[in-house]
Structures are given as structure tokens and as C-alpha cells.
């Protein structure tokens, strides 16, 4: 039995990597320490429903703030990922278990207990499954909607790279409100940062979502501070707009352990503002660009703004 708390067992493929000293965080990266009654309540509901969260597995810095508002991002299909991205803290390897048929119901139940108006559901990559888990995503979306008809649903999916392209339709036809898939970084850094993925495949996936159902909102994000330059970030924005992506998130990369990809630099808050301004200029409906931005950070409030922005654009506000 693997001990996923032990870094060497959690990331066996990273044991041979060189040690990258983690630099001290600058003053502008300040987070609320986890704790408090509401935080514990969120934790309890996750445990009772036997759910995994990306908040914990990825070591998200915002967990203190989000969980004290009952906002947890549930991660379906297990806690072991079949990819080995060099930025990510989720355990890697071959999952030993199949999919849990009770999981969609447990997610739906947790959404009800947390009284969520907006839920974000993500997953590990499951390259071992023929449909990459697309069917399980669809079942989970439907279970949440049945039990919580007023709750809006945002999904953050893998890229379904090795699957038949038609599996994407399974997910889109379940009609999540927001379809998010992160590009994570600029194309030039893919071989180092996201070696198992393909930049243009991910971009095309998001474009196809819009082609299948233009009413869905699409969202994608990148991390900065991995070694990209500013021109490459602007070029990613252009690619995203060409794929008709509505919502862009940009956040600072934070290195989970010394064996992960090194932090190239801490991007200053002013630069995040410049990215935000440029992105709005390029036509995104919604942009979140701050050091602590993560895909699901403030996702409920941002969804309301996103919807309003579309109504305004259509002249229906
Ligand atoms: S930003 Fe997202 S992943 Fe991080 S704690 Fe909040 S909900 Fe969880």
C-alpha cells in the first residue's frame, strides 16, 4: 500500500529530479491560515462523503479562505493521476481502483450540505480509462443537478488526449454551466511543465466545446512564474480568444516541493494588472489575474460577473 503522504511515494517519477530550492514568498503572497468552525465543517462534510478535494491534494494556498466559506473543489475519480506534470502536487501513478459508482451521489449530497450556489468539480487524469472519465463527469453533473437544481456547475476537466474525440460530447451534453480546461502554461514550456499534454490539443478541446454548445461558458487558465516571457503570455491570450474562450485566469505558480519545477520568478501584482488589462482588451468576457488566482478561487462570484458580462454584450442587461 502506497503512503501518499511520503513525497517519494507520492511522486515516484520525481525522485530522480534535481532539488530546486524553494525561494521565500514575497509579502504580496499572504494567505489566511486554515482553521475555524466553518473550515472544520467543510472538512467534515468532505470526509463524511468520502470525497477528495483538489484544495488539499494540490496544496492550494487559498484553502483557509475558501473552506471558511464552504467552497471546496471536489476532485472525482480518485486521488492518483496518470500524468506527471512537473508543477503539480497530486499523487501520480497507475490508479489501483476503478470508478466509484456512488461518487456522483456523494458529490451531489455534499453540494446540498454545503448549500452551494455554484460548485466546481474537477478530476485527476485517467488515461487508463477508455473514455478518460468523460462518462463519469457527465453522471456527476446530472446527479448534482437533480439534487441541487438551483446550483450552477463548473467543471475543470482533463484533456481526454488519448480518447476518441466523441467522448467530449458526453460531457458537454450533460450541460455544465462552465467548461474549464487549463492550458497551464505557454506552449514553449510544455515539454518541461506538462510533458504528457499537447498545447494545441487542449486549445482545440475548448474550441470544440463552444462548437458543440455555444451557450456554455468556456474558461481556461495559466500559471506565471514558470519561466515564460510576457510576449508568450500575450500570444496565449490571442490563441484563447481565437478558440472563443470566455474567461481567463492567471495566477502565480508556487512550487509544492523541492523536486517540482523551480519557480523562475515571483510576478509582481502590477504585472498581473497589466495582463488583466491586456486580456480585456483582447475581448475576454471575464479575467481574474492576481498572484493568488486559481481556477476555482472565487468561482461563484466570478460566474455571476461572467453571466452579466455576456448579457451586457448581447444588450440584454
Ligand atoms: S482556490 Fe480552489 S482549489 Fe484552492 S482552496 Fe479555493 S476552491 Fe480549493
Boltz pocket constraint, residues with backbone or C-beta under 6 A from the ligand:
constraints:
  - pocket:
      binder: B
      contacts: [[A, 54], [A, 55], [A, 56], [A, 60], [A, 61], [A, 62], [A, 63], [A, 64], [A, 66], [A, 67], [A, 71], [A, 72], [A, 73], [A, 292], [A, 294], [A, 295], [A, 296], [A, 297], [A, 298]]
      max_distance: 6.0
